[in-house]
Amino acid sequence: MRCLIRNLIVMLKLSEKATEFEQLPFAEQATVIWRQGRPVATRHLPDFRLHLYAVDRFFVEMWVCRRRFVVTLFRVIPDTDELMPYIDEKVPVNLARRNVIGP
């Protein structure tokens, strides 16, 4: 587990490539994601699907509008705290079975 956390922290350090990615025009960002990105996880929001990609040594979210089915935003994930919603969504916990929630 420590090794995984250490690797995530290393990947999350905004490298020069992450800064370069942020400065690219939208169409070029899309090209980088499609050619170099490795899909990691997906989150569901009411109006968007957020797809998490690993690109080089950083993570990028791709925001897709659920109504129009178009990509609206690419966003570099700056720190590990912002990965928690992906982890939480991947591991559902039934709190009622653990007697954490009252009757």
N, C-alpha and C positions, 0 to 999 in steps of 0.2 A: 504494500500500500504506500509506504514512504517513497519508493522508487517511482510509482505512478504520479504522486503529488509533485515530486521533484521534477519529473519530466514535464508535467503541465506548467509548472512555474517557469521552466526554461523556455517552453514554447510560447508562453504569454508575454515574455519580455518583448516590447515593441522594437523590433529590429529595424534596420534601415529599409528593408523590403516592405515592412508594414507601412512605414511612412510613405514610401514610394507608391504603394498600392492606394493609400488614401488620396493621394494627389492625382491619380489617373482619372481621365474622364470615365463616365458611367459605362459606356460601351466597352472600354478597355478593361475595366474592373470585371465585367461579365466574362470577357474572354479569359482572363486569368483564372477565375473561379472554374469555368468549364474545362480548361486545359490542365490546371495544376491542383485544383481543389480536391480534397478527399472528404466525402460526406461523413459526418460524425453523428449527428442527431437532428431531430426535428421537434419543434414545439408548436402547439396550436393555441392561437389567441382568437378572440371572437372574429376579427376582421382579417387576420393575417396568419400565414404559416411562416415560421422562422426556421430556416435550414442552416445548420451550423457546419461550416467547412474548415478543415485544417489546410492552410496554404503556407508552404515553407515552414517557418517557425512561429506562426501566429494563427489565430482563429478569426473567421469572418462569418457574420450572419448575413443571410440573404433573406430579405423580407418579401414575401409574395402575397399580393392581395387575393383573398379568397373569392371575392366577387368577380373580379376582372381577370384573374389568373395571369397577372403581370408582375414582374419583379419591380419593386418600387424603391428599394434601398439596399446598399451593401454597407455593413458597419463592422469595423475592426473591434474585436473584444479586447478591452484594455487590461482587465485583471481577472483573477480566478473567481472572485465573487460573482461575476456575471455568468459564470458557467453553472452555478448552483441550480437555476431553474431547469436546465437540461438534465442534470443529475436527478433532481427531485421527480421529474416527469418520467424518467427511465425506471425508477424503482418505486412503484406504488406500494404503500404500506396501509394495511387494513387496521386502523387504530382501534376500531371497535373490538376486534379479536384480542387485542393486547390489554383490554380493560383500561385504556387511557381516557376514553370518552365515557361519560356517565350514562345512565339509562335514558 
